[in-house]
Amino acid sequence: MKKVVAGKELNDKMDQAIELLCNTVKTTLGPKGSNIIIDHSAFNPFITNDGVTIAENIESDDAIINTILQLAKEASINTNSTVGDGTTTTLVLLQSIYNLGKKMINDGMNPILLKKELARSTKEIIKLITQYSHIPSEEELLNIIVTSANSKEIGKDIYQAYTLTTDSRTIYLKESNNEKTEIIYKKGYVIDTLIASTFFFKDEKEINITYPYILILNNTVDNMEDIARVINEVISTNRSLIIMAEDYSDFFVKQVINLFLENNLLIYLLKVPEYGSRKLDIFNDLALISNAKIVDDVLNINFNSLGQVESVKINSEETTFSFVTTEKIKSKIKRLEDLINESNEGEKEFLLRRITMFKKGVVDICIGAPTKTERRERKMRYDDALCSLRSASKGVLPGGGVILYKLGFNIKETTRGESILKEALKTPLKQILINSGLDYEKIINELKKDDFNKIFNVKTNNYESMDKSEILDSTSVLCNSISNAVSISSMLLTTTSLIINEYINNTEKISEFAEL
């Protein structure tokens, strides 16, 4: 059964939903914002100040409020998915725009007209924001990463990883079982390890092989007779052989292990860790770096089918092939780069990883901490810093909420949409100062004296020149925060009814039927 909610009931529920969501999240804004403990049914409770993570976990027992919450969360979630940062700022702006817009609608303003005015004003604000934007220097990039993570240690780790690859999208965050955080740079072509038997590791955690032969088989290998001729030729060279195939029969694996034991013949059996087109991509990449031929029919195998690389490192998680860059590889890189613009997001990520492995390699940051709870919290902060790096590389501007406040302070109110944004843009700075326990009015009055060309550094409690301050924001983060806040608040302000399932009635019917 459906229920229609409208009028005062809907307005009250909207107010409650916005208040529950935004009042909870906004206390975390700024370097002195608070943390939130989140319970989780599948994991231990954890502590975080990550806006979108907190927002996603906020729910209500009231089905109407919960429905509105899901819509309001979209502003923060969209900002996170696009730029990975600014999620708390988005909700601070959303709450202010919603509350100010509601007052105007109650005073007789048409909601649809207000929505249009907000959309036009938002475009103008974004144009003004970009005028303050510039490409960051190395020092500025480090500063914005440190600010986002609220940690010099985390910021420096992310920046160090970035200097190794010069592409933030090839930095990968992992949780470590150790207390210490490690930065692991992997130069070479890296794939997940799928080894036919753990026997090959013996008592070692890692296998290191120098100048091995590479045999690539695009099928399943069933018995030794299929490749016996090649095996015999490899034996005569006293070199190791790595076979990369789709799969192996148990019988074949046992045959190879026997050779390993009886003749000390070093043959390692790896399986390709992907399927379909990605499997073929990996086969082609390995063939390129090793100069091997991909064999589709075992009857066609000969010694000329083999390739070789400088070295191979195999551990339980990853296998790394080190190789010499050739003109063929450079041409392949160019072809892959041309494909990126034509690909969807999933394909782009895989293409980028392949390109980077051909060029510079990838970096893993293995995040450690004494406890699992702290490790998860630190990983979120590393993720915030990494996201800020990705967005900041496109442009930055003076941060700490001052630019938004300055724009809001100087907006000429020619429409009611501009009037709303004039006040809403002041709220992030105000919230940062409130969360820091500082005298908001006193600091604002001091900033006004210099037409907001100074920044108040909450960490040091000092005023700094806007041109020299280390406090920076990503241009794309601010633009996305404003756009998403305006979009969702406008949609809520133009909503007059909500249709919802009445689960209680359905439950009662089921109970009555069960009794019969």
N, C-alpha and C positions, 0 to 999 in steps of 0.2 A: 504494500500500500504506500502511496506517495503522499507527502505532506507539503503544502505551500507555506513558506515563511515569508512575511512581508511586513511593511510598515515599521512601527516602533520596535516590535520583537526582533526583526532582522537588524535594524540599526543598533540596538543594544548588543546583539550577539557579535556584530562586526566590531564594535568598540571593544568588547571584551577580548576578542581574538587578537586584534592589533596590539592591545595593551599587554596581553600575556606574552605574545611573541617578541615584540620590540623592547619592552621593559626588561625582559630577561636577558636578551642579547646585548643591548647597548651598554650594560655595565662593564663589558669586556673591552670597550673601545679605548685605544691609546696605550702607551707604554706602561701606564700604571693602572690599567683596567684589571678587573678581577678574573678569577677562574671559576669554572662551573664544573660540578661533579655530575657525571652522566651514568646512570645505571643502564646495564645492557643484559638482556636475557641470555645471550650466548657467550658473553665475555665477562671478565671482572669489571667493576665500575672503573671509570677513568676520568681524568681531570683535563680540561682543555679551556682555551679562550678563543678557539676558532669559531667564528660567527656562524658559518654555514653548518658546521657539525652540530652546534647547539640548536640551531633553528630546526634542523631535520629531526631532532629528537624531542621536540616540544609537541605534546598532544593534549587533548582534553577529553574528559568523560562525556561531555556534551557533544552530540553528533553534529549539531548545527555549527557550533564554534569550531569543531574539528575540520569541517568542510571548508570553512573560511580560512582557517589556518593553512590548509594545503595550498590554497590559492595565494595567500600572502607570502608563504615561503618561497614561491617561485621567483620572486624578485632577487632574493639572496642566492638561490640555486643557479639562476641564469648568470648572475655576475660571476659566481665561482666557476661555472663551466666555460665561460668565455675568457676570463682573465685570471681566475684563480685567487683573487684577492679582493679586498674592499667589500666583503659581504656584510660586515657589521655596519659600515657607513651606509650601505644601501638601505638597511632596515631603519637606521636613525632618520634618514631622509624620508623614507616611506611614511613613517609614523607622523612626521611633521606635516608633510603634504596632505595626508589623509585628514588629519585633525583640522588644518586650516581650510581645506576644501569643503569639509562637512559644515563648517560655520558659514561659509559663503552660500552653500546650497540651502541651509536653513533660513538664510536671510533673503532667499528668493532667486538665487542664481541658477540658471538652467544647467544641469549636470553635463549635458552633451557639449554645450558651448564652452563650459569650463575645461572639459577634456581637450577640446581643440586648442584653446588658448594655452594650456599647459604644454601641449605638444610643440606649438610654435615657439614658445619661450625656451623650452628645453634645447631646441636646435640652436638658438642664439647663444645660450649659455655655453654650450659645447664649443661653438666657434670661438668664444672669448677665452675658454680654458686652453684651447690649442695655441692661442697667441702667446701664452706664457711658457709653452713647452719647448724643450730642446733635447737633443741627443746627449745622454749622460757621458761624462768622462769616466775613466776607470775608478777613480776615487768616489765619484757620485754613485756609481753602480754599486760599489761595496757598501756605501752608506745606506742606500735604500734597502738592500738585502738585510743588513744588520737591524734596521728599523722594523722591517716586516717580521723578522724572527724574534725581535726584542732580545737579541743575544749576539755579542761580538763573536763568540766562539762559533755559533751556527752560521752566521753570516760569512765568516772567513772560510769555513769549510765549503760552503756552496760556491764562493768566489774562486777558491783554489781549484775545485772541480771544473768550474767554467773555463779557467785559463788553460786547462789541459785539452779540452775539446772545442772551445769557442762556440759551442752550440748547446744551449741549456736543455734542449729536448733529448739529448743523449746522456743526461745525468739521471741515474736511477737510484731511488731510495729503498733501502732494505733494513729490516730489523735484525740486529746482531744478538747472539746469545752471550756476548761478552759485555763488560761494563764500558769498555773503551770503544769510541767511534773511529772507524777506519775509512780512509779514502783509497779505493782500489782502482787504478788505471789499467785498462785492458787494451793493449795495442794489438790489433789483429782481428780476424773474423771469428766471432764468438757465437756459438750455438748451445742450446741446452743439451746436457749430456744424457743420452739414452744408450747405455752400454748393454751388450747382450748378456753379460754375466759379471757379477761383482768379483768373480775370481780374478779378473785381470788386474785388480788393484792389489791383490795379495794383502800385505800388511801396510801398504802405503796409502796415504790420503790423496796423493796426486801422482800422476804419471807424466814424466817429461821425456819427450822423444825428439831427437835431433835428425833433421833431414830424412824423414820417413817417406816411403812411397805411399801414394794415395790411389785407391781403387774405388770408383763410384759406380754402383749397380742400381739401376732403377727397377728393381724387382726383389723378390725374396730368394735367398740362397738356400738350397735344400741339402746339398752334399758336397764334399770335398772334390769329387771328380769334376764338378763344373768349372773349378778354377785351379785344378792341380797343376796345369802347365805353367801358369803365372807364379804359383807358389814356389815351384822348383827353381824358377829363374830368380826369384827374390832371395831364396836361400843362398844361392851362389854369390850374392852381393854382400851378405852379412848385414843387411839393412832391415829396419822394421817396416811393417806394412800395416796401414790403417785402411780398413774396408768400411765404406759408408754405403749402406743399403737400406731398402725399405723395411726388411725384416730378415730373420734367419730361422731355420728349423732347429729344433732342440738337438737333433742328430748332428747337424753341422757344427753347432756350438761345442758339443762334446768332442768332435773330431779336432777342432782347433785347440781346445784345452789340452787334449792329449799331445798334440804337436808341441804345445807350449811346455809341457812337463817333460816329454821324452827328448826333444831336440833343442830346447831352449829357443824355439822359434817365436819371435815376438810379432804376433799378429793380433791386432786389436779390432774388435767388431763393434762398430757404432751404428745406431739407427737414426734416420733422419727424424727430427723432432716436429715436423709439420706435415700437413696433408694438402692435397690438391695443388693449386697453383703455387702456394708458398713452398711446398716440397720441391717443386721443379725449380723455383727461384734459388733455393739453397743449393741444390745440385749444380745448377749453372754457375753460381757464384764460386763454389768450391772448385769446379772444373776450371774456372778462369784463373783463380789465384794459384792453382797447382799445375795448370796446363795438362790436366787429365782429360780423358774422353768419358762421356757418360755412356755406359753400356746398358742397352735395353735387352739384349739377348746374350746369355752366358756363353753361347757357342761362338760368339765373335770376340771373346776376350783374348788378348795377347799382351806381350810385354809393353807394346807401344800404347796400350790403353792407360797405363799408369802415369800419374803425375807425381810431383813432389813439392814440399814446402820446406821453409827453413826450420820450423819446429812446431810441435803440437804439445799443448798442455791439457791434460784431462783430469778433472776432479769430479766429485759426485754430482755437482750442479752444472758445471759448464765445461765446454771444450773450446780452446782457443787455438786457431791456426795462424801462425806468423808467416808472412810472405814478403816477397820483394815486389814493389809497385812497378808495373810495366805500362807501356803505352796503351795496351789493350784495356788495362784496368782503368786508366784515365778516361778512355773513350766510354767505358761502361758507366763511370760516375756521371759523365755529361748526359748520357741517355736517361739515367735514373732521375737526375735533377729536372730534366725536361718533363718527366712523367708526373712530378709532384703536383703541379697546378691542375692536372686533369683527374686527380684521384680524390676519393672520399677520405674522411678523417682516419679511419682504420688503416686504409692502404697507405696514407701519407706517413703514419708512424712507422710502419714496416719499411717503407722505402727510405725514410730518413735514417733509420738504424743501419740499413745496409750501406748507404752512402757514407755514413760516418765510420763504419768499420773498415771500409775501403780506404778512407782518407786518414783519420786520426785515431779512431778507437772510441771506446765508451768508458764511462766512469760509474762505479758503484759506490755510494756512500752507505756503509753498514753502520747503522745507528745503535749505539750501546747505551746502557744505563743500569744502575744497580737493581731496579725492579721493572717488571713488565709494564706496570702502570706509568712509570716515568718514561720508559722507552716509547710507549705509544704517544704520550704527550709530546715528547721531543720530536718524534717523527712528523707530527702535525706541524710543528714549528719549522722543521726543515722543509716541509712541503710548502708552507706559506712563503718561505724565503725563496724557494725555487720558482714558485709561481710569480713572485714579484720580480725576480730576475728576468723571466720570460717577457713580462709585460713592460718592464722599465726600459729594456733595451730599445724599445720603439720611441721612447720619449718620456721625460720627467719634468716636474715643475715643483716649486716650493710647496712643502707639505704641512702636516700638522693641522689641517683644516683651515689655515689662514687664507689661502687663495679663494676657497669657497666663500669664506666669510667676507673677504674683500669684494668679491663679485656681488654677493648678496647686498652688501652695504651700499654699493654704488649703482645698483640697478634702478633705472627710472621706471616708475610704476605707471605704464600706459595701459596695461590690461590687468585683469584680476589674476590671470595666470602668472604674470610677472610679479604681482604682489605676493602670491603664495611662495614662489621660488625665492624671492628676496628674503623672506623669513626662514624658509626651510634650509637654505644654504648656510645659514649661521649656526645650525644645530650641531654639526659634527665637532667643530671647535669647542662649542659650549660643553658638549658631553665629555670630550677629552679632559677639559679642565675640571669638570665636576667629578669625574672618576679619579682624578689626581688629588682631590681634596683641596683644591686651590680656590682663591677668591676670584670667581669668574668676572664680576663687574669691574674689579680693580684692574685685572689684566687686559680686558677688552678696552677700557678707557685709555690705558697706556698705549695700546696698539693703534687706537684711533688717532692719537696725536701725530703719528707719522704716516697717516693714511694707509695703515696696514702694510707698510713696506718692511716691517720687522716680523720675526717669528718668535713665539715664546717656546723655548725648549723645555718641555715638561721634565725631561730626565735631569737636566742641570739646574732648572728653575732660573734660567737666564734668558734675556732678550737677545736675539741675534739678527744681524742683517740678513734680509731675504736672499741677497746675492751670494752670501758666504755661508749660509746655514747648511748643516749636514742633513737637516730634516727635509726629505723629499718624498713626493708621491708620484706614482706612475700616471701618466696622462690618460692612458686607456682605461685604467682602473676607475679613475674619477668619472670619466665620461660614461662608462658602463654602469656605474653605481647610480648616477643621476637618471639615465635613461630607463633603467629597470625599476627604480623607485617610482618614477612618474608613471610608467606604463601600468604597473600593478595597482597603485593607489587610484589612478584614473578609472581603471576597470571596476574597482570596488565602489567608487563614488557614483558610478553610473548604473549600479545594480540596484534594482528595486524589489526583486523577489528571488527566493531560493527554493528549489524543489528537492526534497530529500526523501529517502526511503525511511519508513517508520518500522524499524527492525523489531520494536517491542511487540507490535501487533502480530507480526509474523511468528514471533516466538510463542505468543499465547495460543495462536492457532495450532502450531505444531504440538504444544503441550496437550491441548484438548484432544487432538487426534490420537495422541499416544495413549491417553486414558481410555479411549474407546477400544 
